[in-house]
Amino acid sequence: MATTSAAIKAIFAALPHIKKVGTKHLWFDFDEEADVLYISLERPQRATDTDILEDGIFLRLRDKKVVGITVTNISKKFKK
């Protein structure tokens, strides 16, 4: 797992991209046992569809709007 300093740097690096999403709130849930990060742009998501991207990333959609992102094997993606 990334060090606290590295994790903070990664979060700050992501902020400009997160701002582009145009949402006022983000919720993060991490399932350590499953090694999955859930990011919700709305709560409840009420997703009606899922787009599967490469490398274990799933976009949760309601109609054509992204309401959530699921990232599997999260610790491997941020390993040094």
PDB file of N, CA, C and O in Angstrom:
ATOM      1  N   MET A   1       0.845  -1.173   0.000  1.00  0.00           N
ATOM      2  CA  MET A   1       0.000   0.000   0.000  1.00  0.00           C
ATOM      3  C   MET A   1       0.889   1.234   0.000  1.00  0.00           C
ATOM      4  O   MET A   1       1.970   1.230   0.589  1.00  0.00           O
ATOM      5  N   ALA A   2       0.435   2.275  -0.654  1.00  0.00           N
ATOM      6  CA  ALA A   2       1.216   3.501  -0.755  1.00  0.00           C
ATOM      7  C   ALA A   2       1.391   4.145   0.612  1.00  0.00           C
ATOM      8  O   ALA A   2       0.536   4.018   1.488  1.00  0.00           O
ATOM      9  N   THR A   3       2.509   4.837   0.780  1.00  0.00           N
ATOM     10  CA  THR A   3       2.720   5.563   2.024  1.00  0.00           C
ATOM     11  C   THR A   3       1.726   6.705   2.093  1.00  0.00           C
ATOM     12  O   THR A   3       1.136   7.086   1.082  1.00  0.00           O
ATOM     13  N   THR A   4       1.539   7.255   3.290  1.00  0.00           N
ATOM     14  CA  THR A   4       0.605   8.360   3.467  1.00  0.00           C
ATOM     15  C   THR A   4       0.993   9.530   2.583  1.00  0.00           C
ATOM     16  O   THR A   4       0.129  10.121   1.935  1.00  0.00           O
ATOM     17  N   SER A   5       2.268   9.879   2.540  1.00  0.00           N
ATOM     18  CA  SER A   5       2.743  10.991   1.720  1.00  0.00           C
ATOM     19  C   SER A   5       2.448  10.752   0.245  1.00  0.00           C
ATOM     20  O   SER A   5       1.979  11.655  -0.448  1.00  0.00           O
ATOM     21  N   ALA A   6       2.717   9.549  -0.237  1.00  0.00           N
ATOM     22  CA  ALA A   6       2.455   9.214  -1.635  1.00  0.00           C
ATOM     23  C   ALA A   6       0.960   9.238  -1.929  1.00  0.00           C
ATOM     24  O   ALA A   6       0.538   9.680  -2.997  1.00  0.00           O
ATOM     25  N   ALA A   7       0.168   8.764  -0.983  1.00  0.00           N
ATOM     26  CA  ALA A   7      -1.286   8.767  -1.173  1.00  0.00           C
ATOM     27  C   ALA A   7      -1.819  10.189  -1.257  1.00  0.00           C
ATOM     28  O   ALA A   7      -2.686  10.484  -2.080  1.00  0.00           O
ATOM     29  N   ILE A   8      -1.301  11.076  -0.403  1.00  0.00           N
ATOM     30  CA  ILE A   8      -1.742  12.472  -0.423  1.00  0.00           C
ATOM     31  C   ILE A   8      -1.354  13.126  -1.746  1.00  0.00           C
ATOM     32  O   ILE A   8      -2.152  13.856  -2.334  1.00  0.00           O
ATOM     33  N   LYS A   9      -0.139  12.872  -2.215  1.00  0.00           N
ATOM     34  CA  LYS A   9       0.292  13.416  -3.504  1.00  0.00           C
ATOM     35  C   LYS A   9      -0.597  12.920  -4.637  1.00  0.00           C
ATOM     36  O   LYS A   9      -0.940  13.685  -5.538  1.00  0.00           O
ATOM     37  N   ALA A  10      -0.972  11.645  -4.596  1.00  0.00           N
ATOM     38  CA  ALA A  10      -1.838  11.080  -5.633  1.00  0.00           C
ATOM     39  C   ALA A  10      -3.216  11.726  -5.611  1.00  0.00           C
ATOM     40  O   ALA A  10      -3.801  11.998  -6.660  1.00  0.00           O
ATOM     41  N   ILE A  11      -3.729  11.969  -4.413  1.00  0.00           N
ATOM     42  CA  ILE A  11      -5.043  12.618  -4.292  1.00  0.00           C
ATOM     43  C   ILE A  11      -4.982  14.034  -4.853  1.00  0.00           C
ATOM     44  O   ILE A  11      -5.861  14.438  -5.615  1.00  0.00           O
ATOM     45  N   PHE A  12      -3.953  14.787  -4.483  1.00  0.00           N
ATOM     46  CA  PHE A  12      -3.825  16.157  -4.987  1.00  0.00           C
ATOM     47  C   PHE A  12      -3.637  16.180  -6.503  1.00  0.00           C
ATOM     48  O   PHE A  12      -4.144  17.079  -7.174  1.00  0.00           O
ATOM     49  N   ALA A  13      -2.924  15.212  -7.039  1.00  0.00           N
ATOM     50  CA  ALA A  13      -2.744  15.140  -8.487  1.00  0.00           C
ATOM     51  C   ALA A  13      -4.068  14.869  -9.204  1.00  0.00           C
ATOM     52  O   ALA A  13      -4.270  15.299 -10.339  1.00  0.00           O
ATOM     53  N   ALA A  14      -4.962  14.153  -8.527  1.00  0.00           N
ATOM     54  CA  ALA A  14      -6.256  13.809  -9.125  1.00  0.00           C
ATOM     55  C   ALA A  14      -7.277  14.936  -9.032  1.00  0.00           C
ATOM     56  O   ALA A  14      -8.252  14.937  -9.784  1.00  0.00           O
ATOM     57  N   LEU A  15      -7.081  15.894  -8.131  1.00  0.00           N
ATOM     58  CA  LEU A  15      -8.088  16.935  -7.887  1.00  0.00           C
ATOM     59  C   LEU A  15      -8.519  17.705  -9.133  1.00  0.00           C
ATOM     60  O   LEU A  15      -9.719  17.918  -9.304  1.00  0.00           O
ATOM     61  N   PRO A  16      -7.616  18.135 -10.009  1.00  0.00           N
ATOM     62  CA  PRO A  16      -8.084  18.850 -11.205  1.00  0.00           C
ATOM     63  C   PRO A  16      -9.009  17.999 -12.072  1.00  0.00           C
ATOM     64  O   PRO A  16      -9.944  18.514 -12.685  1.00  0.00           O
ATOM     65  N   HIS A  17      -8.743  16.696 -12.118  1.00  0.00           N
ATOM     66  CA  HIS A  17      -9.584  15.798 -12.916  1.00  0.00           C
ATOM     67  C   HIS A  17     -10.940  15.587 -12.245  1.00  0.00           C
ATOM     68  O   HIS A  17     -11.973  15.524 -12.912  1.00  0.00           O
ATOM     69  N   ILE A  18     -10.920  15.481 -10.931  1.00  0.00           N
ATOM     70  CA  ILE A  18     -12.167  15.304 -10.180  1.00  0.00           C
ATOM     71  C   ILE A  18     -13.052  16.532 -10.340  1.00  0.00           C
ATOM     72  O   ILE A  18     -14.270  16.410 -10.476  1.00  0.00           O
ATOM     73  N   LYS A  19     -12.446  17.712 -10.323  1.00  0.00           N
ATOM     74  CA  LYS A  19     -13.206  18.954 -10.469  1.00  0.00           C
ATOM     75  C   LYS A  19     -13.948  18.992 -11.811  1.00  0.00           C
ATOM     76  O   LYS A  19     -15.060  19.513 -11.893  1.00  0.00           O
ATOM     77  N   LYS A  20     -13.332  18.439 -12.854  1.00  0.00           N
ATOM     78  CA  LYS A  20     -13.950  18.424 -14.180  1.00  0.00           C
ATOM     79  C   LYS A  20     -15.235  17.602 -14.219  1.00  0.00           C
ATOM     80  O   LYS A  20     -16.084  17.810 -15.086  1.00  0.00           O
ATOM     81  N   VAL A  21     -15.376  16.669 -13.278  1.00  0.00           N
ATOM     82  CA  VAL A  21     -16.570  15.819 -13.240  1.00  0.00           C
ATOM     83  C   VAL A  21     -17.808  16.664 -12.984  1.00  0.00           C
ATOM     84  O   VAL A  21     -18.896  16.331 -13.453  1.00  0.00           O
ATOM     85  N   GLY A  22     -17.647  17.763 -12.238  1.00  0.00           N
ATOM     86  CA  GLY A  22     -18.748  18.684 -12.016  1.00  0.00           C
ATOM     87  C   GLY A  22     -19.691  18.288 -10.899  1.00  0.00           C
ATOM     88  O   GLY A  22     -20.833  18.746 -10.868  1.00  0.00           O
ATOM     89  N   THR A  23     -19.248  17.460  -9.994  1.00  0.00           N
ATOM     90  CA  THR A  23     -20.074  17.075  -8.865  1.00  0.00           C
ATOM     91  C   THR A  23     -19.584  17.789  -7.611  1.00  0.00           C
ATOM     92  O   THR A  23     -18.393  18.072  -7.478  1.00  0.00           O
ATOM     93  N   LYS A  24     -20.494  18.077  -6.702  1.00  0.00           N
ATOM     94  CA  LYS A  24     -20.117  18.774  -5.472  1.00  0.00           C
ATOM     95  C   LYS A  24     -19.641  17.813  -4.392  1.00  0.00           C
ATOM     96  O   LYS A  24     -18.902  18.212  -3.492  1.00  0.00           O
ATOM     97  N   HIS A  25     -20.056  16.551  -4.469  1.00  0.00           N
ATOM     98  CA  HIS A  25     -19.712  15.583  -3.434  1.00  0.00           C
ATOM     99  C   HIS A  25     -19.210  14.296  -4.071  1.00  0.00           C
ATOM    100  O   HIS A  25     -19.696  13.868  -5.118  1.00  0.00           O
ATOM    101  N   LEU A  26     -18.237  13.694  -3.423  1.00  0.00           N
ATOM    102  CA  LEU A  26     -17.761  12.371  -3.800  1.00  0.00           C
ATOM    103  C   LEU A  26     -17.704  11.526  -2.543  1.00  0.00           C
ATOM    104  O   LEU A  26     -17.320  12.009  -1.478  1.00  0.00           O
ATOM    105  N   TRP A  27     -18.083  10.273  -2.664  1.00  0.00           N
ATOM    106  CA  TRP A  27     -18.012   9.341  -1.543  1.00  0.00           C
ATOM    107  C   TRP A  27     -17.079   8.219  -1.957  1.00  0.00           C
ATOM    108  O   TRP A  27     -17.184   7.679  -3.058  1.00  0.00           O
ATOM    109  N   PHE A  28     -16.162   7.877  -1.058  1.00  0.00           N
ATOM    110  CA  PHE A  28     -15.213   6.802  -1.314  1.00  0.00           C
ATOM    111  C   PHE A  28     -15.446   5.702  -0.289  1.00  0.00           C
ATOM    112  O   PHE A  28     -15.526   5.962   0.912  1.00  0.00           O
ATOM    113  N   ASP A  29     -15.553   4.485  -0.772  1.00  0.00           N
ATOM    114  CA  ASP A  29     -15.670   3.317   0.096  1.00  0.00           C
ATOM    115  C   ASP A  29     -14.638   2.304  -0.375  1.00  0.00           C
ATOM    116  O   ASP A  29     -14.557   1.993  -1.563  1.00  0.00           O
ATOM    117  N   PHE A  30     -13.851   1.793   0.566  1.00  0.00           N
ATOM    118  CA  PHE A  30     -12.818   0.830   0.236  1.00  0.00           C
ATOM    119  C   PHE A  30     -13.115  -0.484   0.933  1.00  0.00           C
ATOM    120  O   PHE A  30     -13.263  -0.528   2.154  1.00  0.00           O
ATOM    121  N   ASP A  31     -13.200  -1.540   0.167  1.00  0.00           N
ATOM    122  CA  ASP A  31     -13.378  -2.882   0.702  1.00  0.00           C
ATOM    123  C   ASP A  31     -11.999  -3.535   0.688  1.00  0.00           C
ATOM    124  O   ASP A  31     -11.543  -4.030  -0.343  1.00  0.00           O
ATOM    125  N   GLU A  32     -11.349  -3.527   1.842  1.00  0.00           N
ATOM    126  CA  GLU A  32      -9.974  -4.023   1.930  1.00  0.00           C
ATOM    127  C   GLU A  32      -9.882  -5.511   1.591  1.00  0.00           C
ATOM    128  O   GLU A  32      -8.952  -5.940   0.908  1.00  0.00           O
ATOM    129  N   GLU A  33     -10.837  -6.285   2.065  1.00  0.00           N
ATOM    130  CA  GLU A  33     -10.804  -7.726   1.810  1.00  0.00           C
ATOM    131  C   GLU A  33     -10.911  -8.036   0.320  1.00  0.00           C
ATOM    132  O   GLU A  33     -10.205  -8.905  -0.191  1.00  0.00           O
ATOM    133  N   ALA A  34     -11.797  -7.321  -0.375  1.00  0.00           N
ATOM    134  CA  ALA A  34     -11.985  -7.540  -1.811  1.00  0.00           C
ATOM    135  C   ALA A  34     -11.002  -6.718  -2.643  1.00  0.00           C
ATOM    136  O   ALA A  34     -10.865  -6.954  -3.843  1.00  0.00           O
ATOM    137  N   ASP A  35     -10.310  -5.748  -2.014  1.00  0.00           N
ATOM    138  CA  ASP A  35      -9.372  -4.845  -2.679  1.00  0.00           C
ATOM    139  C   ASP A  35     -10.079  -4.063  -3.796  1.00  0.00           C
ATOM    140  O   ASP A  35      -9.618  -4.002  -4.936  1.00  0.00           O
ATOM    141  N   VAL A  36     -11.210  -3.474  -3.419  1.00  0.00           N
ATOM    142  CA  VAL A  36     -12.032  -2.720  -4.376  1.00  0.00           C
ATOM    143  C   VAL A  36     -12.325  -1.338  -3.810  1.00  0.00           C
ATOM    144  O   VAL A  36     -12.682  -1.189  -2.642  1.00  0.00           O
ATOM    145  N   LEU A  37     -12.165  -0.322  -4.669  1.00  0.00           N
ATOM    146  CA  LEU A  37     -12.508   1.047  -4.310  1.00  0.00           C
ATOM    147  C   LEU A  37     -13.792   1.418  -5.040  1.00  0.00           C
ATOM    148  O   LEU A  37     -13.898   1.259  -6.256  1.00  0.00           O
ATOM    149  N   TYR A  38     -14.755   1.911  -4.288  1.00  0.00           N
ATOM    150  CA  TYR A  38     -16.024   2.371  -4.847  1.00  0.00           C
ATOM    151  C   TYR A  38     -16.067   3.889  -4.711  1.00  0.00           C
ATOM    152  O   TYR A  38     -15.895   4.425  -3.617  1.00  0.00           O
ATOM    153  N   ILE A  39     -16.296   4.574  -5.819  1.00  0.00           N
ATOM    154  CA  ILE A  39     -16.410   6.026  -5.814  1.00  0.00           C
ATOM    155  C   ILE A  39     -17.827   6.362  -6.276  1.00  0.00           C
ATOM    156  O   ILE A  39     -18.241   5.979  -7.370  1.00  0.00           O
ATOM    157  N   SER A  40     -18.559   7.077  -5.434  1.00  0.00           N
ATOM    158  CA  SER A  40     -19.924   7.463  -5.777  1.00  0.00           C
ATOM    159  C   SER A  40     -19.962   8.960  -6.055  1.00  0.00           C
ATOM    160  O   SER A  40     -19.455   9.758  -5.266  1.00  0.00           O
ATOM    161  N   LEU A  41     -20.563   9.337  -7.176  1.00  0.00           N
ATOM    162  CA  LEU A  41     -20.749  10.735  -7.514  1.00  0.00           C
ATOM    163  C   LEU A  41     -22.126  11.210  -7.079  1.00  0.00           C
ATOM    164  O   LEU A  41     -22.390  12.410  -7.011  1.00  0.00           O
ATOM    165  N   GLU A  42     -22.989  10.266  -6.789  1.00  0.00           N
ATOM    166  CA  GLU A  42     -24.320  10.544  -6.261  1.00  0.00           C
ATOM    167  C   GLU A  42     -24.664   9.440  -5.276  1.00  0.00           C
ATOM    168  O   GLU A  42     -24.238   8.296  -5.430  1.00  0.00           O
ATOM    169  N   ARG A  43     -25.436   9.796  -4.271  1.00  0.00           N
ATOM    170  CA  ARG A  43     -25.930   8.795  -3.328  1.00  0.00           C
ATOM    171  C   ARG A  43     -27.398   9.020  -3.114  1.00  0.00           C
ATOM    172  O   ARG A  43     -27.791  10.135  -2.768  1.00  0.00           O
ATOM    173  N   PRO A  44     -28.217   8.037  -3.297  1.00  0.00           N
ATOM    174  CA  PRO A  44     -27.865   6.713  -3.835  1.00  0.00           C
ATOM    175  C   PRO A  44     -27.565   6.802  -5.330  1.00  0.00           C
ATOM    176  O   PRO A  44     -28.049   7.701  -6.017  1.00  0.00           O
ATOM    177  N   GLN A  45     -26.773   5.872  -5.817  1.00  0.00           N
ATOM    178  CA  GLN A  45     -26.381   5.899  -7.233  1.00  0.00           C
ATOM    179  C   GLN A  45     -27.553   5.601  -8.164  1.00  0.00           C
ATOM    180  O   GLN A  45     -27.742   6.263  -9.184  1.00  0.00           O
ATOM    181  N   ARG A  46     -28.324   4.603  -7.795  1.00  0.00           N
ATOM    182  CA  ARG A  46     -29.423   4.136  -8.650  1.00  0.00           C
ATOM    183  C   ARG A  46     -28.952   3.898 -10.091  1.00  0.00           C
ATOM    184  O   ARG A  46     -29.610   4.300 -11.050  1.00  0.00           O
ATOM    185  N   ALA A  47     -27.808   3.239 -10.214  1.00  0.00           N
ATOM    186  CA  ALA A  47     -27.243   2.935 -11.531  1.00  0.00           C
ATOM    187  C   ALA A  47     -28.137   1.955 -12.272  1.00  0.00           C
ATOM    188  O   ALA A  47     -28.724   1.051 -11.677  1.00  0.00           O
ATOM    189  N   THR A  48     -28.228   2.148 -13.564  1.00  0.00           N
ATOM    190  CA  THR A  48     -29.029   1.272 -14.406  1.00  0.00           C
ATOM    191  C   THR A  48     -28.189   0.476 -15.397  1.00  0.00           C
ATOM    192  O   THR A  48     -28.687  -0.434 -16.059  1.00  0.00           O
ATOM    193  N   ASP A  49     -26.889   0.834 -15.494  1.00  0.00           N
ATOM    194  CA  ASP A  49     -26.015   0.159 -16.453  1.00  0.00           C
ATOM    195  C   ASP A  49     -24.568   0.283 -15.988  1.00  0.00           C
ATOM    196  O   ASP A  49     -24.246   1.096 -15.122  1.00  0.00           O
ATOM    197  N   THR A  50     -23.712  -0.530 -16.572  1.00  0.00           N
ATOM    198  CA  THR A  50     -22.284  -0.497 -16.260  1.00  0.00           C
ATOM    199  C   THR A  50     -21.492  -0.591 -17.549  1.00  0.00           C
ATOM    200  O   THR A  50     -21.758  -1.452 -18.388  1.00  0.00           O
ATOM    201  N   ASP A  51     -20.508   0.306 -17.708  1.00  0.00           N
ATOM    202  CA  ASP A  51     -19.533   0.206 -18.791  1.00  0.00           C
ATOM    203  C   ASP A  51     -18.267  -0.372 -18.201  1.00  0.00           C
ATOM    204  O   ASP A  51     -17.787   0.094 -17.168  1.00  0.00           O
ATOM    205  N   ILE A  52     -17.725  -1.384 -18.851  1.00  0.00           N
ATOM    206  CA  ILE A  52     -16.507  -2.028 -18.378  1.00  0.00           C
ATOM    207  C   ILE A  52     -15.342  -1.450 -19.164  1.00  0.00           C
ATOM    208  O   ILE A  52     -15.279  -1.566 -20.388  1.00  0.00           O
ATOM    209  N   LEU A  53     -14.424  -0.828 -18.441  1.00  0.00           N
ATOM    210  CA  LEU A  53     -13.217  -0.290 -19.056  1.00  0.00           C
ATOM    211  C   LEU A  53     -12.088  -1.284 -18.872  1.00  0.00           C
ATOM    212  O   LEU A  53     -12.282  -2.358 -18.305  1.00  0.00           O
ATOM    213  N   GLU A  54     -10.920  -0.927 -19.349  1.00  0.00           N
ATOM    214  CA  GLU A  54      -9.766  -1.817 -19.218  1.00  0.00           C
ATOM    215  C   GLU A  54      -9.287  -1.882 -17.779  1.00  0.00           C
ATOM    216  O   GLU A  54      -9.553  -0.989 -16.974  1.00  0.00           O
ATOM    217  N   ASP A  55      -8.594  -2.931 -17.481  1.00  0.00           N
ATOM    218  CA  ASP A  55      -7.874  -3.075 -16.215  1.00  0.00           C
ATOM    219  C   ASP A  55      -8.754  -3.021 -14.967  1.00  0.00           C
ATOM    220  O   ASP A  55      -8.338  -2.470 -13.948  1.00  0.00           O
ATOM    221  N   GLY A  56      -9.961  -3.583 -15.030  1.00  0.00           N
ATOM    222  CA  GLY A  56     -10.791  -3.714 -13.839  1.00  0.00           C
ATOM    223  C   GLY A  56     -11.443  -2.439 -13.353  1.00  0.00           C
ATOM    224  O   GLY A  56     -11.657  -2.270 -12.153  1.00  0.00           O
ATOM    225  N   ILE A  57     -11.761  -1.542 -14.266  1.00  0.00           N
ATOM    226  CA  ILE A  57     -12.453  -0.304 -13.907  1.00  0.00           C
ATOM    227  C   ILE A  57     -13.844  -0.334 -14.534  1.00  0.00           C
ATOM    228  O   ILE A  57     -14.011  -0.612 -15.721  1.00  0.00           O
ATOM    229  N   PHE A  58     -14.831  -0.040 -13.697  1.00  0.00           N
ATOM    230  CA  PHE A  58     -16.218  -0.095 -14.139  1.00  0.00           C
ATOM    231  C   PHE A  58     -16.878   1.264 -13.906  1.00  0.00           C
ATOM    232  O   PHE A  58     -16.780   1.825 -12.815  1.00  0.00           O
ATOM    233  N   LEU A  59     -17.544   1.786 -14.925  1.00  0.00           N
ATOM    234  CA  LEU A  59     -18.317   3.014 -14.773  1.00  0.00           C
ATOM    235  C   LEU A  59     -19.762   2.634 -14.515  1.00  0.00           C
ATOM    236  O   LEU A  59     -20.358   1.877 -15.281  1.00  0.00           O
ATOM    237  N   ARG A  60     -20.321   3.157 -13.444  1.00  0.00           N
ATOM    238  CA  ARG A  60     -21.721   2.897 -13.101  1.00  0.00           C
ATOM    239  C   ARG A  60     -22.544   4.058 -13.663  1.00  0.00           C
ATOM    240  O   ARG A  60     -22.273   5.223 -13.372  1.00  0.00           O
ATOM    241  N   LEU A  61     -23.538   3.728 -14.461  1.00  0.00           N
ATOM    242  CA  LEU A  61     -24.301   4.739 -15.195  1.00  0.00           C
ATOM    243  C   LEU A  61     -25.776   4.725 -14.836  1.00  0.00           C
ATOM    244  O   LEU A  61     -26.352   3.678 -14.540  1.00  0.00           O
ATOM    245  N   ARG A  62     -26.368   5.894 -14.870  1.00  0.00           N
ATOM    246  CA  ARG A  62     -27.826   6.025 -14.862  1.00  0.00           C
ATOM    247  C   ARG A  62     -28.135   6.784 -16.132  1.00  0.00           C
ATOM    248  O   ARG A  62     -27.781   7.954 -16.276  1.00  0.00           O
ATOM    249  N   ASP A  63     -28.799   6.108 -17.051  1.00  0.00           N
ATOM    250  CA  ASP A  63     -28.955   6.605 -18.415  1.00  0.00           C
ATOM    251  C   ASP A  63     -27.539   6.798 -18.969  1.00  0.00           C
ATOM    252  O   ASP A  63     -26.799   5.818 -19.054  1.00  0.00           O
ATOM    253  N   LYS A  64     -27.135   7.991 -19.342  1.00  0.00           N
ATOM    254  CA  LYS A  64     -25.774   8.194 -19.855  1.00  0.00           C
ATOM    255  C   LYS A  64     -24.894   8.953 -18.866  1.00  0.00           C
ATOM    256  O   LYS A  64     -23.764   9.314 -19.195  1.00  0.00           O
ATOM    257  N   LYS A  65     -25.396   9.196 -17.670  1.00  0.00           N
ATOM    258  CA  LYS A  65     -24.673   9.954 -16.661  1.00  0.00           C
ATOM    259  C   LYS A  65     -23.872   9.011 -15.760  1.00  0.00           C
ATOM    260  O   LYS A  65     -24.408   8.018 -15.270  1.00  0.00           O
ATOM    261  N   VAL A  66     -22.583   9.322 -15.539  1.00  0.00           N
ATOM    262  CA  VAL A  66     -21.749   8.528 -14.636  1.00  0.00           C
ATOM    263  C   VAL A  66     -22.132   8.878 -13.205  1.00  0.00           C
ATOM    264  O   VAL A  66     -22.044  10.037 -12.798  1.00  0.00           O
ATOM    265  N   VAL A  67     -22.559   7.868 -12.440  1.00  0.00           N
ATOM    266  CA  VAL A  67     -22.940   8.079 -11.038  1.00  0.00           C
ATOM    267  C   VAL A  67     -22.002   7.359 -10.078  1.00  0.00           C
ATOM    268  O   VAL A  67     -22.094   7.534  -8.863  1.00  0.00           O
ATOM    269  N   GLY A  68     -21.091   6.542 -10.633  1.00  0.00           N
ATOM    270  CA  GLY A  68     -20.148   5.837  -9.777  1.00  0.00           C
ATOM    271  C   GLY A  68     -19.035   5.191 -10.580  1.00  0.00           C
ATOM    272  O   GLY A  68     -19.151   4.978 -11.787  1.00  0.00           O
ATOM    273  N   ILE A  69     -17.955   4.885  -9.879  1.00  0.00           N
ATOM    274  CA  ILE A  69     -16.807   4.215 -10.481  1.00  0.00           C
ATOM    275  C   ILE A  69     -16.364   3.121  -9.515  1.00  0.00           C
ATOM    276  O   ILE A  69     -16.247   3.353  -8.312  1.00  0.00           O
ATOM    277  N   THR A  70     -16.124   1.948 -10.042  1.00  0.00           N
ATOM    278  CA  THR A  70     -15.619   0.832  -9.242  1.00  0.00           C
ATOM    279  C   THR A  70     -14.246   0.459  -9.791  1.00  0.00           C
ATOM    280  O   THR A  70     -14.086   0.259 -10.995  1.00  0.00           O
ATOM    281  N   VAL A  71     -13.255   0.365  -8.900  1.00  0.00           N
ATOM    282  CA  VAL A  71     -11.893   0.018  -9.308  1.00  0.00           C
ATOM    283  C   VAL A  71     -11.487  -1.235  -8.545  1.00  0.00           C
ATOM    284  O   VAL A  71     -11.378  -1.215  -7.319  1.00  0.00           O
ATOM    285  N   THR A  72     -11.263  -2.320  -9.268  1.00  0.00           N
ATOM    286  CA  THR A  72     -10.851  -3.578  -8.644  1.00  0.00           C
ATOM    287  C   THR A  72      -9.328  -3.637  -8.547  1.00  0.00           C
ATOM    288  O   THR A  72      -8.623  -2.940  -9.277  1.00  0.00           O
ATOM    289  N   ASN A  73      -8.834  -4.468  -7.649  1.00  0.00           N
ATOM    290  CA  ASN A  73      -7.386  -4.638  -7.436  1.00  0.00           C
ATOM    291  C   ASN A  73      -6.690  -3.292  -7.231  1.00  0.00           C
ATOM    292  O   ASN A  73      -5.628  -3.034  -7.797  1.00  0.00           O
ATOM    293  N   ILE A  74      -7.303  -2.451  -6.420  1.00  0.00           N
ATOM    294  CA  ILE A  74      -6.825  -1.079  -6.247  1.00  0.00           C
ATOM    295  C   ILE A  74      -5.407  -1.019  -5.678  1.00  0.00           C
ATOM    296  O   ILE A  74      -4.623  -0.166  -6.095  1.00  0.00           O
ATOM    297  N   SER A  75      -5.063  -1.884  -4.753  1.00  0.00           N
ATOM    298  CA  SER A  75      -3.728  -1.812  -4.152  1.00  0.00           C
ATOM    299  C   SER A  75      -2.636  -2.129  -5.171  1.00  0.00           C
ATOM    300  O   SER A  75      -1.537  -1.583  -5.073  1.00  0.00           O
ATOM    301  N   LYS A  76      -2.909  -2.989  -6.141  1.00  0.00           N
ATOM    302  CA  LYS A  76      -1.928  -3.309  -7.169  1.00  0.00           C
ATOM    303  C   LYS A  76      -1.727  -2.152  -8.141  1.00  0.00           C
ATOM    304  O   LYS A  76      -0.640  -1.980  -8.693  1.00  0.00           O
ATOM    305  N   LYS A  77      -2.774  -1.361  -8.348  1.00  0.00           N
ATOM    306  CA  LYS A  77      -2.686  -0.235  -9.275  1.00  0.00           C
ATOM    307  C   LYS A  77      -1.837   0.902  -8.703  1.00  0.00           C
ATOM    308  O   LYS A  77      -1.266   1.686  -9.461  1.00  0.00           O
ATOM    309  N   PHE A  78      -1.750   0.997  -7.391  1.00  0.00           N
ATOM    310  CA  PHE A  78      -1.020   2.092  -6.763  1.00  0.00           C
ATOM    311  C   PHE A  78       0.219   1.611  -6.021  1.00  0.00           C
ATOM    312  O   PHE A  78       0.732   2.296  -5.136  1.00  0.00           O
ATOM    313  N   LYS A  79       0.685   0.444  -6.386  1.00  0.00           N
ATOM    314  CA  LYS A  79       1.895  -0.109  -5.792  1.00  0.00           C
ATOM    315  C   LYS A  79       3.106   0.594  -6.363  1.00  0.00           C
ATOM    316  O   LYS A  79       3.117   0.968  -7.535  1.00  0.00           O
ATOM    317  N   LYS A  80       4.117   0.775  -5.551  1.00  0.00           N
ATOM    318  CA  LYS A  80       5.362   1.388  -6.052  1.00  0.00           C
ATOM    319  C   LYS A  80       6.096   0.419  -6.925  1.00  0.00           C
ATOM    320  O   LYS A  80       7.164   0.743  -7.444  1.00  0.00           O
TER     321      LYS A  80
END
